[in-house]
């Protein structure tokens, strides 16, 4: 029998996302939990977002651009979701929520630990209604430990975890990346846990709690900082535009004043770079001949490379190094990203029809790409809180019951 490989047979998209048929209930506000739920929605899950009546998710008003009073972080993180309103502090609201839990697969929440329990909706209660329910809990410090009750934001999580200390330049205050990186990392790890738990449930029939902390998510991406400290007493610090000991891997100026990133720290790539520079002898220079040697002499090596790049226009520089097999690229702004041919060819710039303004709004595409069951952007964020109340609650309430709950302010 001939062994089959995925590349032997072109994938045939099914038209349904990989998580089609999975129902996700999203509780909480702002970024980490909603971002994780959005990733599940991108892959085809039916995500139902809950907002408290009269208290919409503040994310609706976040973002730096504004059109007709609306901002657009909501468009990105609320896409592919249906929005309902429900008061979980009300007994009738909790009862309705538990009815929905019975039909759900995953709950994503990012309240402060203990909040669900105060609502009377702890995991033990949820599991009574659905033994297969997976409760994904995203919080600043996790559900246990001496700091678990503290409120956590991405900015503080990045700091507490040591991640912020690694950013910037030596001797300066460590700057923040102009994004909520800690929230994004936590959302991604939360989804990883949710999918692992979903697979485990297919084997055992049992759900479980996924406990994801912002601080721990930031810690998890810090490579060898912990063993470097443990074994060598190394407290890694910020290193500006490069990584200490990894050379050449830095930004370099071109002849027209632009900057490009060149990564040629592997021996083979470094030899190609030297040839492209017209300086093949550098590859055999004892100062640069090995990875360790280049790391020890990276200031001198960067000066050699900059002396060359500063004489070559940007387009020629990128074309020359690409042809030589050296890793190189420009430092693009978002204005360049949205017109980048590679991004466009990969459907990474996607149109969302934002009902709030009645216009098309561009947003990021779906990552990663599943060739057989590709994810998609099927809808932008729901225009108003409770936008899908009638549609979603029709499975659980008749028209009069819904009207009564609406009149009572429960939905």
N, C-alpha and C positions, 0 to 999 in steps of 0.2 A: 504494500500500500504506500502510495506517495504521501509524504508528510505535507500537510497543508499549512500555509502561513497566511496571516491576515492580508499581506500585501499581494498575494496571488489572486485574490478575488476582490474586485472593487466593492466597497460597501454600498448597499442600497438603502438610503434613508427611509425610515418607516413613516415619517410624517408625524410621529409621536415622540415626545421627549422620553429620555430614559426613566424619568420618575413619573410618567403619566400614570394616574391612578393612585398616587400617593397624596394624602391630604395633610397639609401643615397648618397649624393654628399658631399665629404669631401674636405674642403679647409683648409689651414693652415699647420703648420709644428710642428715637435717635438712631445710632449708627450700627453698633456691633450686632445686636440681635436681628434688626431689620436687614442688614447686609447679608447675614447668613441665610435668612429666609429668602431673600432675593436670589441667591445662588441656587437654592433648591427650586425656586420658581423658574429660573432660566432653564433648568433641566427638565421642566415639564410638570412639576408638582403643582397641585391646586393649593395656593397659599391664601389663607383668609386672615387678613390683618384686623385686629381689634383695636379700636380707640374708645376711650371713655366718652360718653355723651357730654358735649360742651367742653371737652378738653382734648383737642386733636394733638396728634404727634407734632412736637415742635419742628421736626424735620421738614414739615410742609413749608416752613419759612426760612429754610437754610439754603445757602449758596450765595455766590457773589454777584451773579447777574440777576437782573430783575426785569420782568415784563408784566405790565398791568397788575402790579402788586404781588406777583408770584415769583418764587425762586425755584431753582431746578435741581437741588440735591434730591428732592423728593422724586423727581422724574426718574432718576437713576435707581434709587433704592426701593421704590414702591412699585416698580414695573412688574408685570405678570402677577399682580395680586388683586384680590377682591377685598374691598374695605367694608367692615361693618362696625357699628357702635354697640357697646354693651357695658353696663355698670356691674362690675364684679363684686362691688361692695353690697349690692342688693341681693337678697336671697333668691329672687326670681331670676336675676341675671346669672347667678352661680348655677342654678338648676339648668338653665338653658345651655350654659357653657358645658356642663357635664354631659348633657345630651349630645352635644357636638363632639366631645372627647370620645364618646363611644364609637363614632364613625371616623375618627382621625388616626393618623399614624405617628405624627411628630408634633410636639409643642415646642416652640422656641420662645423663651422668655429672657429678658435681661433686666429684671427688677433687682433691687437690693435683696440679698439673701434674707429669707424669712417672710417676704411680702406675700408670696403665694400661700404660705401657711396661715398668715393672718387673714387672708381671704377665705380660709377653709378649703383651699385647693392644693394642699401638699401632695407629694407624689403618691402617698398611700391612698389618698382619696381618689386621685386620678386613676390609679391602677385598679381600684375596685370596679370602676366603670369600664376599664379596658386594660386587660393584663398585658397587652402588646404595645401599650403606648410608650413612646420614647420622649422623655422630657429633657430638652436641651436647655441648660441653665448657663447663661453668660453673665458674668459679674466681674467686678474689678479685681477681687482677690480670691475668688473661689468660694465654695459653700462651706468650707471648714477652715480652721486655723484662727489665730488671735486677731487677724485683721479682716476677717470675713465680713463683718458687719459694716465696714467702712464703705462709703461711697467711692466708686472708682471711675475716673475718666481716662481717656487714652493718654492725655498729656502726662498725667501722674504715673500711669502704668509704665509708660516708656521710660520715665525717670527712675522709678523704684526698681525696675527690672535690670537696670544697668545699660539699657539700649541707648538712652539719650546721652549718656556719658561718652559714647563712642563717636558721636557726631560732631562735626565742626573741625576747628583747628586747635592745636595745643595752646594752652594758656588763655583761651577765650571762653566765654560762656557758651555752652553747647546749644546750638540752634535747634529749632524744631523743623522737621520736614513739613511743608505747607499742606499737610493732609492729616487726618486722624488715623495714623498708621496702626496704633495699638488696637483700635476698634476693628479695623479691617483684618488684621492678623487674627484677632479673636473670632471674628465671623467665619473666617476660612477654617480655622481649627475646629470650630463648633460644627461646621458642615462635615468635616472629616469624621468627627465623632458620631454625628447623626447617621452617616452612611454606614459606618462600621456597625453601629447598633442595629440599623435596619437589616443588614446582612445577618447578624447574629440572630435576629428575630426569625428570619426565614428558617433557621436551623432548630431553634428552641421554642419558638412561639412566644418568647418572653421579651417584654420591653425592658428599659432600664433608664437610669439618669445619666446624662452626659454633662459633666461639670467642667466648664471652660472659663478660665480666668484671663483677663486682659494682661495682667502682669506675667503670667506663665507663658502666654502666647508670645509676648515680646522676648522673654528669656529663651524660648525654644529656638529662635532663629540666630542666636549669637555664636554659632560655630564653635570654635575651640577656646572661647574665653575662660570657661571654668577649668578644664584640665590644664590650660596654660598657667593659670594661677596656682592650681593645686600642685602641679609638678615642678613649676619653675618660679613661682612667686611673681609671675608677670601680671601686672595690672594693665591690660590693654587700654589705651586712650585714643582720643581722636587723632586722625592723621591727615586731615585736610582733604585734598582731592585724590589721594592715593591710599593704598593699604600698605602699612609699613612691612617691609620684607618681601613684598610682591612687586617685582619689577621686570620689564616696564609695564605699568598699568596706571595710566594717568591721563589728564587732559593736556593737550598741547595746542599752541596757537598756530594758525595758518598765516599765509602771506597777506590775506585780506582781512585779518583781524578776528576771524571766527575761531571757535575752539572745537577740537575733535577729541574723542576718546580713542586711545589706542591700547589694546590689550595684547601683549606679546610676551607674557611671562614664562610660557613653556619654552623649552630649548628649541624645538623645531620652529615655532612661530618666531622666536627671537632671531634665529638664523635667517628666516625669510625677510624680516624687517631690516636687518643689516644689509642684505643684498639689495632691497628696494631703495635704501638710503644711499647706495653706492659705497657702503662702508663694510664690506664683508669681513674685514679683519677684526671688527669689534666682536664677532661671535667667538673668536678664538682668544681674545684678550683675557688673561687670567682674572681680571676684575669683573668680567661679565660672562664667563664661559659656562657657569652653572647657575641654577636657581638660587642657591644660597649666596653665591658671590654677587649676583645682581642685586639681591636684597640688601646686602651690606654696603653696596656702592650705588644705591639708586639715585642719590642726588647728582652724582657725576654723570650717570647714565641718562637721567632725564635731561640734563643740560645738553648732552650730545644729540639727543633726539630732537629737542626743541630748536637747536641750531639749524637742523635740517627742515623741520616742518614749517618754521617761520618763513621759509623761502618759497614755499609751494602753495598755490591757491587751493582753497578748500576742496572744490570739486576734483581737481587733479590729484590732490592728496588722497582722497577717499577712493578714487578710481585706481590709482597706482597700488595702494595697499590691498585693496580688495582683490585685484588681479594677482597679487603676490601671495594671497592666502593668509593675510594678516587681519586680525579682528579689529575693525575700525568703524566708527559711526559718528555722526554729528550730534550735538546737544540740541535737540529740537524743542521748540516751544509747542504749546497745544495748537497754535495756528499752523504749524508745519505738520504736526501729527495727523490732523484731520484731512490733510491732502496727501499723505504719504501713500505711494502706490502699493506698497506691501500691506499696509494696514487696510486699505480699501479692497485689495484683492482677497484678503482673508475675512472680509465682512466684520472688521473690528470697529468700524464707525457706522452705527446703526441709527436709523430714524425712528423716533418715538412720536406718535401723535398725542400731544398733550391737550386733553380736553379742556383744561383750565383756560388756555389761551387760544384754543382752536388752531394751533399751528404745529408744524413738525419741528421737533427738537432732537438734535443729535446726541447720542450717548455711546458708551462703550459697548462693544459686542460681547458675545458669550464666550467664556473661557472655562474649561478647555473644550476642544472640539471633539465630539463623538460622531464618528462617521456614519454609524448605523442608526443612531437615535439622536440626531443633533438637537442641541438646545436652541431656543429662539426667544426673541422679544415679541410677545404676542399683544401686549398692551402697555401703555404708560401707566404711571401711578393714578389710582382712582381720584377723580376730580375733587370730591368732597367727602368728609367723614360720613360713613353710613351709606356710601354710594350704592352698595350692593345688599343693603339690608333685606329688601323684599326678595331678591333672588336667592340669597343664601338661606334666610330663615324660612323660606317656603318649605324646606325639607323637614322643618321641626315645629312650625307653628301654622295655624290657620290664619286667615286674614283678620279675624276678630281678635285673636290672641296677640297678634303682632300690633294691631292698633291699640290694644289696651296697654301693652308694654311701652309703646311709643308715648302714649298719653301720660304714663307714670314716670317717664324719663329714664326707663331702664335701658332702652335702646335708642 
